[in-house]
Amino acid sequence: MIPQALFFLTLASTLGCGLIAGVFFAFSSFVMPALARLPPAEGMAAMQSINVVVLNRSFLGVFVGTAGACLILAVVSMLRWSEAGSALRIAGGALYVVGTFLVTMVRNVPLNDALERVSPEAAAAAETWARYVPAWTTWNTARALAALASAALLTLALVQSARAG
């Protein structure tokens, strides 16, 4: 990979990580607390709707595209280990893939799937919602922090590469 392409891949990955960190931060800091203040059936129905609407081209393009870019970036950086910023690119890319993308697949998506199976009007809805909100928010906060840390590491990789070049 030519140095210019590596720079643009790192920059795109950095921006994607930062954007996703912001989305997840918003959910943990005010969207979920706002939904939790609603009556359980209303909060649950709103989250079920969000879980459907989020599966769109713009969000998934950034979320999955950033995971792919970070994975490529980490692999290329392993092959170019001696270059400035390689260790930071590997760490930042791997952290996003594991701490943001994989956590989403292993923790948040199963919680969303379980929530989808319960009608907001069901007898068990309030109890399901009461368990869902703190569990989902905890894992969402973890992915927000991982995405933010990834953006920071990749930013440092750009700085380190610029100083070396």
C-alpha positions, 0 to 999 in steps of 0.5 A: 500500500502506498504511503498516501493510501495508508494516510487516507485509510487511517484518516477515514478510519479515524473519522469513522471511529469518532463519528460512531463514538459520538453516536454511541455517546449520545445514546448512553448520555441522553437517549437511553435515559430519556427512554427510561423516563417514559412509561415502560411500554412507550420506552420499549416501543420507541427503542424497538422502532430505533432498532429497526430504523438504525439498520439503514445505509448511512449508519451501517455504511459508517459502522461496518465500513469503519470496521472493515477499514480498521481491519485492513489498517491493522493487517497492513500495519502488521505487514509494515511494522517498522513504519512510524505509527504502525503499532498505534494503527494496529491498536486503534484498528483492533480496538474498534473491531473488537471493542465496538463492532464485536461487542455490538454483535455479541452483546447489543444485538442479542439484547435488541433481538430479545427486546424485539420478541416482547410486545410492549403491552405484554405482562413481562414488558416492564420487567424486560425493559427494566433489565434491558436499559441498564444492560444495553447502556453498559455495553453501549458505553463500552463500545463508545469508549472503545470507538473514542479510544480507537479514534485517539490512537489513530489520531496519534498514528497520523501525528507520529507518521507525519513527524517521521515523514 
